[in-house]
Amino acid sequence: MDLPDPHAVETPGSARDRAAAERRDAILEAAKAVFLEEGYELASMDRIAERAGTTKRTVYDRMGPKEALFEAVVERVCANVKRELPGPDDLPADPRVGLAEAAARTFRYMISPNCVGLIRLVGAEAARRPRAVATLREAYAVGETKFRAYLDACVAAGSLRPHDTALSARLFCDVVSHAASHRALLGEDPTDETARRATAAVAELLLDRWGA
């Protein structure tokens, strides 16, 4: 693979592109923080611009109106969700280890402030912002697909018996999401030991039922 030339001179065009990308990242990070802290209705473009260290005009020029900025923020956080939820390339091949690790990692991510905050934020705007709901739903679907791919890999390797891996993946994801972020939305402590045990139990049930 070719390595970048350390002596290459950055052109004015590439410098402008990099600066524009950095400015967009700063705006999105600022908007995410303000939306999560204040909700959609109370979040102002002035506050977002101030948080990003730029002007409201720049925010509008780069991102469009508040609704477009909100959808961009949801897409950004959901991209992180899809990247962080584990799949076959991230988990041990042995399901006796991998299932427990998948449960622990998924639970840990689902109780993160960003994840809980995103669900609360999108839920509050669900009736008015269906595109944001669709983006979040698609992120959940990707996580479920990644876990099913892990189960399929275990079946192919002979470490799990053949079964309906789509159903197992749905059961796993529904239990973990309810034990973690959904309970947090209702004011329960998401780090409660019972929630952790419930999450681990679904992995144990899958192994007990389908272990080779």
PyRosetta script that sets phi, psi and omega in degrees:
from pyrosetta import init, pose_from_sequence

init()
pose = pose_from_sequence("MDLPDPHAVETPGSARDRAAAERRDAILEAAKAVFLEEGYELASMDRIAERAGTTKRTVYDRMGPKEALFEAVVERVCANVKRELPGPDDLPADPRVGLAEAAARTFRYMISPNCVGLIRLVGAEAARRPRAVATLREAYAVGETKFRAYLDACVAAGSLRPHDTALSARLFCDVVSHAASHRALLGEDPTDETARRATAAVAELLLDRWGA")
pose.set_psi(1, 135.5)
pose.set_omega(1, -179.8)
pose.set_phi(2, -70.3)
pose.set_psi(2, 136.2)
pose.set_omega(2, 177.1)
pose.set_phi(3, -95.3)
pose.set_psi(3, 150.3)
pose.set_omega(3, 178.4)
pose.set_phi(4, -63.4)
pose.set_psi(4, 142.7)
pose.set_omega(4, 178.9)
pose.set_phi(5, -74.4)
pose.set_psi(5, 116.0)
pose.set_omega(5, -178.5)
pose.set_phi(6, -65.5)
pose.set_psi(6, -16.8)
pose.set_omega(6, -178.9)
pose.set_phi(7, -97.8)
pose.set_psi(7, 1.8)
pose.set_omega(7, -178.9)
pose.set_phi(8, -65.5)
pose.set_psi(8, 141.9)
pose.set_omega(8, 179.8)
pose.set_phi(9, -96.2)
pose.set_psi(9, 127.8)
pose.set_omega(9, 179.3)
pose.set_phi(10, -70.2)
pose.set_psi(10, 129.0)
pose.set_omega(10, -179.5)
pose.set_phi(11, -79.0)
pose.set_psi(11, 158.0)
pose.set_omega(11, 177.8)
pose.set_phi(12, -56.8)
pose.set_psi(12, -37.0)
pose.set_omega(12, 179.8)
pose.set_phi(13, -64.4)
pose.set_psi(13, -44.6)
pose.set_omega(13, -179.4)
pose.set_phi(14, -67.8)
pose.set_psi(14, -35.1)
pose.set_omega(14, 177.5)
pose.set_phi(15, -64.8)
pose.set_psi(15, -39.7)
pose.set_omega(15, 178.4)
pose.set_phi(16, -66.6)
pose.set_psi(16, -41.4)
pose.set_omega(16, 179.5)
pose.set_phi(17, -62.6)
pose.set_psi(17, -42.5)
pose.set_omega(17, -179.4)
pose.set_phi(18, -65.7)
pose.set_psi(18, -41.9)
pose.set_omega(18, 179.0)
pose.set_phi(19, -64.1)
pose.set_psi(19, -38.8)
pose.set_omega(19, 179.1)
pose.set_phi(20, -65.8)
pose.set_psi(20, -41.0)
pose.set_omega(20, 178.8)
pose.set_phi(21, -64.6)
pose.set_psi(21, -41.4)
pose.set_omega(21, 178.6)
pose.set_phi(22, -65.4)
pose.set_psi(22, -38.8)
pose.set_omega(22, 178.8)
pose.set_phi(23, -65.9)
pose.set_psi(23, -41.3)
pose.set_omega(23, 178.1)
pose.set_phi(24, -63.4)
pose.set_psi(24, -42.4)
pose.set_omega(24, 177.8)
pose.set_phi(25, -60.7)
pose.set_psi(25, -42.2)
pose.set_omega(25, -179.4)
pose.set_phi(26, -63.6)
pose.set_psi(26, -40.8)
pose.set_omega(26, 179.4)
pose.set_phi(27, -65.4)
pose.set_psi(27, -44.7)
pose.set_omega(27, -179.3)
pose.set_phi(28, -64.3)
pose.set_psi(28, -41.0)
pose.set_omega(28, 178.3)
pose.set_phi(29, -65.3)
pose.set_psi(29, -40.8)
pose.set_omega(29, 178.3)
pose.set_phi(30, -65.7)
pose.set_psi(30, -44.3)
pose.set_omega(30, 179.9)
pose.set_phi(31, -63.2)
pose.set_psi(31, -41.1)
pose.set_omega(31, 178.3)
pose.set_phi(32, -59.0)
pose.set_psi(32, -46.6)
pose.set_omega(32, -179.1)
pose.set_phi(33, -61.9)
pose.set_psi(33, -44.2)
pose.set_omega(33, -177.4)
pose.set_phi(34, -69.6)
pose.set_psi(34, -43.8)
pose.set_omega(34, 178.6)
pose.set_phi(35, -61.8)
pose.set_psi(35, -43.1)
pose.set_omega(35, -179.4)
pose.set_phi(36, -67.5)
pose.set_psi(36, -33.8)
pose.set_omega(36, -178.5)
pose.set_phi(37, -78.7)
pose.set_psi(37, -38.8)
pose.set_omega(37, -168.3)
pose.set_phi(38, -116.2)
pose.set_psi(38, -10.2)
pose.set_omega(38, -174.6)
pose.set_phi(39, 80.8)
pose.set_psi(39, 169.3)
pose.set_omega(39, -175.4)
pose.set_phi(40, -66.5)
pose.set_psi(40, -49.3)
pose.set_omega(40, -172.5)
pose.set_phi(41, -63.8)
pose.set_psi(41, -41.6)
pose.set_omega(41, -175.8)
pose.set_phi(42, -82.5)
pose.set_psi(42, -19.1)
pose.set_omega(42, -180.0)
pose.set_phi(43, -68.9)
pose.set_psi(43, 128.6)
pose.set_omega(43, 179.9)
pose.set_phi(44, -111.1)
pose.set_psi(44, 151.0)
pose.set_omega(44, 177.1)
pose.set_phi(45, -65.2)
pose.set_psi(45, -30.9)
pose.set_omega(45, 175.6)
pose.set_phi(46, -61.9)
pose.set_psi(46, -45.7)
pose.set_omega(46, -178.7)
pose.set_phi(47, -65.0)
pose.set_psi(47, -39.6)
pose.set_omega(47, 179.4)
pose.set_phi(48, -65.7)
pose.set_psi(48, -44.0)
pose.set_omega(48, 179.0)
pose.set_phi(49, -61.7)
pose.set_psi(49, -42.8)
pose.set_omega(49, 178.5)
pose.set_phi(50, -61.1)
pose.set_psi(50, -44.0)
pose.set_omega(50, -179.3)
pose.set_phi(51, -64.4)
pose.set_psi(51, -33.9)
pose.set_omega(51, -179.3)
pose.set_phi(52, -83.4)
pose.set_psi(52, -8.0)
pose.set_omega(52, -179.1)
pose.set_phi(53, 72.1)
pose.set_psi(53, 35.6)
pose.set_omega(53, -179.3)
pose.set_phi(54, -140.9)
pose.set_psi(54, -165.7)
pose.set_omega(54, -178.5)
pose.set_phi(55, -105.3)
pose.set_psi(55, 158.1)
pose.set_omega(55, 177.7)
pose.set_phi(56, -62.1)
pose.set_psi(56, -36.8)
pose.set_omega(56, 178.4)
pose.set_phi(57, -60.0)
pose.set_psi(57, -41.0)
pose.set_omega(57, 179.0)
pose.set_phi(58, -65.1)
pose.set_psi(58, -40.8)
pose.set_omega(58, 178.3)
pose.set_phi(59, -60.5)
pose.set_psi(59, -45.7)
pose.set_omega(59, 178.8)
pose.set_phi(60, -64.5)
pose.set_psi(60, -42.6)
pose.set_omega(60, -178.4)
pose.set_phi(61, -63.5)
pose.set_psi(61, -39.2)
pose.set_omega(61, -175.8)
pose.set_phi(62, -82.8)
pose.set_psi(62, -36.7)
pose.set_omega(62, -168.6)
pose.set_phi(63, -119.5)
pose.set_psi(63, -12.4)
pose.set_omega(63, -177.2)
pose.set_phi(64, 84.2)
pose.set_psi(64, -161.9)
pose.set_omega(64, -177.2)
pose.set_phi(65, -69.5)
pose.set_psi(65, 172.6)
pose.set_omega(65, -175.0)
pose.set_phi(66, -59.0)
pose.set_psi(66, -38.8)
pose.set_omega(66, -178.9)
pose.set_phi(67, -61.9)
pose.set_psi(67, -42.0)
pose.set_omega(67, 178.4)
pose.set_phi(68, -66.2)
pose.set_psi(68, -38.6)
pose.set_omega(68, 178.2)
pose.set_phi(69, -65.2)
pose.set_psi(69, -41.2)
pose.set_omega(69, 177.7)
pose.set_phi(70, -59.7)
pose.set_psi(70, -46.5)
pose.set_omega(70, -179.8)
pose.set_phi(71, -64.4)
pose.set_psi(71, -35.3)
pose.set_omega(71, 177.6)
pose.set_phi(72, -66.4)
pose.set_psi(72, -37.8)
pose.set_omega(72, 177.6)
pose.set_phi(73, -65.4)
pose.set_psi(73, -45.1)
pose.set_omega(73, 178.9)
pose.set_phi(74, -60.0)
pose.set_psi(74, -43.8)
pose.set_omega(74, 178.3)
pose.set_phi(75, -61.0)
pose.set_psi(75, -38.9)
pose.set_omega(75, -178.5)
pose.set_phi(76, -66.5)
pose.set_psi(76, -46.9)
pose.set_omega(76, -179.4)
pose.set_phi(77, -67.4)
pose.set_psi(77, -39.3)
pose.set_omega(77, 179.1)
pose.set_phi(78, -66.0)
pose.set_psi(78, -32.0)
pose.set_omega(78, 175.4)
pose.set_phi(79, -62.5)
pose.set_psi(79, -38.1)
pose.set_omega(79, 175.8)
pose.set_phi(80, -66.0)
pose.set_psi(80, -40.2)
pose.set_omega(80, 178.1)
pose.set_phi(81, -58.8)
pose.set_psi(81, -49.2)
pose.set_omega(81, -178.1)
pose.set_phi(82, -62.8)
pose.set_psi(82, -35.3)
pose.set_omega(82, -179.5)
pose.set_phi(83, -73.8)
pose.set_psi(83, -37.6)
pose.set_omega(83, -172.5)
pose.set_phi(84, -82.5)
pose.set_psi(84, -30.1)
pose.set_omega(84, -179.0)
pose.set_phi(85, -67.5)
pose.set_psi(85, 133.6)
pose.set_omega(85, -169.2)
pose.set_phi(86, -75.6)
pose.set_psi(86, 150.5)
pose.set_omega(86, 176.7)
pose.set_phi(87, -136.9)
pose.set_psi(87, -167.1)
pose.set_omega(87, -173.9)
pose.set_phi(88, -62.0)
pose.set_psi(88, -28.0)
pose.set_omega(88, -179.7)
pose.set_phi(89, -81.3)
pose.set_psi(89, -9.2)
pose.set_omega(89, -174.7)
pose.set_phi(90, -108.6)
pose.set_psi(90, -8.2)
pose.set_omega(90, -170.6)
pose.set_phi(91, -119.5)
pose.set_psi(91, 150.7)
pose.set_omega(91, 176.1)
pose.set_phi(92, -59.2)
pose.set_psi(92, 142.9)
pose.set_omega(92, -178.3)
pose.set_phi(93, -64.1)
pose.set_psi(93, -30.0)
pose.set_omega(93, 179.9)
pose.set_phi(94, -75.7)
pose.set_psi(94, 113.8)
pose.set_omega(94, -176.6)
pose.set_phi(95, -64.6)
pose.set_psi(95, -20.9)
pose.set_omega(95, 177.0)
pose.set_phi(96, -64.4)
pose.set_psi(96, -26.1)
pose.set_omega(96, 175.9)
pose.set_phi(97, -100.0)
pose.set_psi(97, -44.0)
pose.set_omega(97, -173.0)
pose.set_phi(98, -64.7)
pose.set_psi(98, -38.6)
pose.set_omega(98, -179.6)
pose.set_phi(99, -66.1)
pose.set_psi(99, -41.7)
pose.set_omega(99, 178.2)
pose.set_phi(100, -65.5)
pose.set_psi(100, -40.1)
pose.set_omega(100, 179.6)
pose.set_phi(101, -67.7)
pose.set_psi(101, -39.4)
pose.set_omega(101, 177.7)
pose.set_phi(102, -61.0)
pose.set_psi(102, -43.0)
pose.set_omega(102, 179.5)
pose.set_phi(103, -63.1)
pose.set_psi(103, -45.9)
pose.set_omega(103, -177.5)
pose.set_phi(104, -66.2)
pose.set_psi(104, -44.0)
pose.set_omega(104, -177.9)
pose.set_phi(105, -68.3)
pose.set_psi(105, -41.9)
pose.set_omega(105, 179.7)
pose.set_phi(106, -65.1)
pose.set_psi(106, -43.7)
pose.set_omega(106, 178.7)
pose.set_phi(107, -60.4)
pose.set_psi(107, -46.4)
pose.set_omega(107, -178.3)
pose.set_phi(108, -60.5)
pose.set_psi(108, -40.7)
pose.set_omega(108, -179.4)
pose.set_phi(109, -72.8)
pose.set_psi(109, -38.5)
pose.set_omega(109, -176.9)
pose.set_phi(110, -67.6)
pose.set_psi(110, -22.8)
pose.set_omega(110, 178.2)
pose.set_phi(111, -94.3)
pose.set_psi(111, 3.7)
pose.set_omega(111, 179.1)
pose.set_phi(112, -65.4)
pose.set_psi(112, 148.1)
pose.set_omega(112, -178.9)
pose.set_phi(113, -55.0)
pose.set_psi(113, -40.1)
pose.set_omega(113, -179.6)
pose.set_phi(114, -63.4)
pose.set_psi(114, -42.0)
pose.set_omega(114, -177.1)
pose.set_phi(115, -70.0)
pose.set_psi(115, -47.5)
pose.set_omega(115, 178.7)
pose.set_phi(116, -63.0)
pose.set_psi(116, -42.7)
pose.set_omega(116, 179.7)
pose.set_phi(117, -63.0)
pose.set_psi(117, -38.8)
pose.set_omega(117, 179.0)
pose.set_phi(118, -63.5)
pose.set_psi(118, -45.0)
pose.set_omega(118, -179.6)
pose.set_phi(119, -62.4)
pose.set_psi(119, -42.5)
pose.set_omega(119, 178.4)
pose.set_phi(120, -63.0)
pose.set_psi(120, -44.5)
pose.set_omega(120, -177.1)
pose.set_phi(121, -64.6)
pose.set_psi(121, -48.8)
pose.set_omega(121, -178.8)
pose.set_phi(122, -68.1)
pose.set_psi(122, -38.0)
pose.set_omega(122, 177.8)
pose.set_phi(123, -60.9)
pose.set_psi(123, -39.7)
pose.set_omega(123, -179.9)
pose.set_phi(124, -66.7)
pose.set_psi(124, -27.1)
pose.set_omega(124, -177.5)
pose.set_phi(125, -106.7)
pose.set_psi(125, 11.3)
pose.set_omega(125, -170.7)
pose.set_phi(126, -56.2)
pose.set_psi(126, -44.0)
pose.set_omega(126, -176.4)
pose.set_phi(127, -68.4)
pose.set_psi(127, -30.6)
pose.set_omega(127, -175.5)
pose.set_phi(128, -98.1)
pose.set_psi(128, -20.5)
pose.set_omega(128, -174.9)
pose.set_phi(129, -126.8)
pose.set_psi(129, 67.4)
pose.set_omega(129, -176.7)
pose.set_phi(130, -62.1)
pose.set_psi(130, -27.5)
pose.set_omega(130, 179.0)
pose.set_phi(131, -65.9)
pose.set_psi(131, -36.6)
pose.set_omega(131, 177.4)
pose.set_phi(132, -66.1)
pose.set_psi(132, -39.2)
pose.set_omega(132, 177.1)
pose.set_phi(133, -62.1)
pose.set_psi(133, -43.9)
pose.set_omega(133, 179.8)
pose.set_phi(134, -62.9)
pose.set_psi(134, -37.2)
pose.set_omega(134, 178.8)
pose.set_phi(135, -65.4)
pose.set_psi(135, -43.4)
pose.set_omega(135, 178.7)
pose.set_phi(136, -66.8)
pose.set_psi(136, -42.2)
pose.set_omega(136, 178.8)
pose.set_phi(137, -60.3)
pose.set_psi(137, -39.9)
pose.set_omega(137, 180.0)
pose.set_phi(138, -66.7)
pose.set_psi(138, -34.5)
pose.set_omega(138, 177.0)
pose.set_phi(139, -65.2)
pose.set_psi(139, -41.9)
pose.set_omega(139, 174.9)
pose.set_phi(140, -59.9)
pose.set_psi(140, -42.8)
pose.set_omega(140, -178.6)
pose.set_phi(141, -63.6)
pose.set_psi(141, -38.3)
pose.set_omega(141, 178.0)
pose.set_phi(142, -64.0)
pose.set_psi(142, -43.3)
pose.set_omega(142, 177.6)
pose.set_phi(143, -60.7)
pose.set_psi(143, -41.6)
pose.set_omega(143, 178.7)
pose.set_phi(144, -65.5)
pose.set_psi(144, -40.1)
pose.set_omega(144, 179.0)
pose.set_phi(145, -65.3)
pose.set_psi(145, -39.8)
pose.set_omega(145, 178.6)
pose.set_phi(146, -63.3)
pose.set_psi(146, -41.9)
pose.set_omega(146, 179.7)
pose.set_phi(147, -69.1)
pose.set_psi(147, -38.0)
pose.set_omega(147, 176.7)
pose.set_phi(148, -62.4)
pose.set_psi(148, -38.8)
pose.set_omega(148, 178.6)
pose.set_phi(149, -61.5)
pose.set_psi(149, -35.8)
pose.set_omega(149, 176.3)
pose.set_phi(150, -65.4)
pose.set_psi(150, -45.1)
pose.set_omega(150, 177.5)
pose.set_phi(151, -60.4)
pose.set_psi(151, -43.1)
pose.set_omega(151, 179.0)
pose.set_phi(152, -61.1)
pose.set_psi(152, -39.3)
pose.set_omega(152, 178.8)
pose.set_phi(153, -65.1)
pose.set_psi(153, -38.6)
pose.set_omega(153, 177.8)
pose.set_phi(154, -66.2)
pose.set_psi(154, -39.4)
pose.set_omega(154, 177.3)
pose.set_phi(155, -63.7)
pose.set_psi(155, -44.5)
pose.set_omega(155, -179.1)
pose.set_phi(156, -63.2)
pose.set_psi(156, -33.4)
pose.set_omega(156, -180.0)
pose.set_phi(157, -81.2)
pose.set_psi(157, -9.2)
pose.set_omega(157, -179.6)
pose.set_phi(158, 84.3)
pose.set_psi(158, 8.2)
pose.set_omega(158, 179.9)
pose.set_phi(159, -89.1)
pose.set_psi(159, -13.0)
pose.set_omega(159, 168.7)
pose.set_phi(160, -129.1)
pose.set_psi(160, 147.8)
pose.set_omega(160, 177.7)
pose.set_phi(161, -76.0)
pose.set_psi(161, 151.6)
pose.set_omega(161, 177.6)
pose.set_phi(162, -58.6)
pose.set_psi(162, 136.9)
pose.set_omega(162, 178.6)
pose.set_phi(163, -164.6)
pose.set_psi(163, -177.8)
pose.set_omega(163, 179.5)
pose.set_phi(164, -78.7)
pose.set_psi(164, 89.4)
pose.set_omega(164, -175.8)
pose.set_phi(165, -68.8)
pose.set_psi(165, -26.3)
pose.set_omega(165, 176.5)
pose.set_phi(166, -64.6)
pose.set_psi(166, -41.5)
pose.set_omega(166, 178.7)
pose.set_phi(167, -67.0)
pose.set_psi(167, -42.1)
pose.set_omega(167, 178.6)
pose.set_phi(168, -62.6)
pose.set_psi(168, -41.4)
pose.set_omega(168, 179.6)
pose.set_phi(169, -65.2)
pose.set_psi(169, -39.9)
pose.set_omega(169, 178.1)
pose.set_phi(170, -64.4)
pose.set_psi(170, -44.5)
pose.set_omega(170, 178.7)
pose.set_phi(171, -59.7)
pose.set_psi(171, -47.9)
pose.set_omega(171, -179.1)
pose.set_phi(172, -59.3)
pose.set_psi(172, -51.4)
pose.set_omega(172, -175.4)
pose.set_phi(173, -66.4)
pose.set_psi(173, -38.0)
pose.set_omega(173, 179.5)
pose.set_phi(174, -66.0)
pose.set_psi(174, -42.3)
pose.set_omega(174, -179.6)
pose.set_phi(175, -66.1)
pose.set_psi(175, -45.9)
pose.set_omega(175, -177.6)
pose.set_phi(176, -64.5)
pose.set_psi(176, -44.6)
pose.set_omega(176, -177.8)
pose.set_phi(177, -66.1)
pose.set_psi(177, -37.0)
pose.set_omega(177, 179.3)
pose.set_phi(178, -71.2)
pose.set_psi(178, -41.8)
pose.set_omega(178, -179.4)
pose.set_phi(179, -65.5)
pose.set_psi(179, -27.5)
pose.set_omega(179, -174.9)
pose.set_phi(180, -101.0)
pose.set_psi(180, -94.4)
pose.set_omega(180, -168.6)
pose.set_phi(181, -67.1)
pose.set_psi(181, -36.2)
pose.set_omega(181, -177.8)
pose.set_phi(182, -66.2)
pose.set_psi(182, -38.4)
pose.set_omega(182, 176.5)
pose.set_phi(183, -68.7)
pose.set_psi(183, -35.6)
pose.set_omega(183, 177.3)
pose.set_phi(184, -61.8)
pose.set_psi(184, -34.4)
pose.set_omega(184, 178.3)
pose.set_phi(185, -63.1)
pose.set_psi(185, -26.4)
pose.set_omega(185, -179.7)
pose.set_phi(186, -93.0)
pose.set_psi(186, 9.6)
pose.set_omega(186, 175.2)
pose.set_phi(187, 89.6)
pose.set_psi(187, 5.1)
pose.set_omega(187, 177.5)
pose.set_phi(188, -80.7)
pose.set_psi(188, 155.6)
pose.set_omega(188, 178.2)
pose.set_phi(189, -73.7)
pose.set_psi(189, 113.1)
pose.set_omega(189, -176.3)
pose.set_phi(190, -71.3)
pose.set_psi(190, -11.8)
pose.set_omega(190, 178.4)
pose.set_phi(191, -94.3)
pose.set_psi(191, 6.5)
pose.set_omega(191, 179.8)
pose.set_phi(192, -55.2)
pose.set_psi(192, 138.7)
pose.set_omega(192, -175.8)
pose.set_phi(193, -62.3)
pose.set_psi(193, -33.6)
pose.set_omega(193, 178.2)
pose.set_phi(194, -62.3)
pose.set_psi(194, -39.7)
pose.set_omega(194, 178.4)
pose.set_phi(195, -64.2)
pose.set_psi(195, -41.2)
pose.set_omega(195, 178.2)
pose.set_phi(196, -63.9)
pose.set_psi(196, -42.3)
pose.set_omega(196, -179.0)
pose.set_phi(197, -66.6)
pose.set_psi(197, -37.7)
pose.set_omega(197, 177.9)
pose.set_phi(198, -63.0)
pose.set_psi(198, -39.6)
pose.set_omega(198, 178.3)
pose.set_phi(199, -65.3)
pose.set_psi(199, -44.3)
pose.set_omega(199, 179.2)
pose.set_phi(200, -66.4)
pose.set_psi(200, -33.1)
pose.set_omega(200, -175.9)
pose.set_phi(201, -63.8)
pose.set_psi(201, -35.9)
pose.set_omega(201, -178.4)
pose.set_phi(202, -66.4)
pose.set_psi(202, -35.3)
pose.set_omega(202, 176.1)
pose.set_phi(203, -66.0)
pose.set_psi(203, -40.6)
pose.set_omega(203, 179.2)
pose.set_phi(204, -65.3)
pose.set_psi(204, -38.5)
pose.set_omega(204, 179.6)
pose.set_phi(205, -64.8)
pose.set_psi(205, -41.3)
pose.set_omega(205, 178.5)
pose.set_phi(206, -63.2)
pose.set_psi(206, -40.4)
pose.set_omega(206, -179.6)
pose.set_phi(207, -69.0)
pose.set_psi(207, -41.9)
pose.set_omega(207, 178.6)
pose.set_phi(208, -62.7)
pose.set_psi(208, -38.0)
pose.set_omega(208, -175.9)
pose.set_phi(209, -79.4)
pose.set_psi(209, -38.5)
pose.set_omega(209, -170.9)
pose.set_phi(210, -120.1)
pose.set_psi(210, 4.4)
pose.set_omega(210, 179.2)
pose.set_phi(211, -61.7)
pose.set_psi(211, 140.7)
pose.set_omega(211, -178.1)
pose.set_phi(212, -76.8)
pose.dump_pdb("model.pdb")
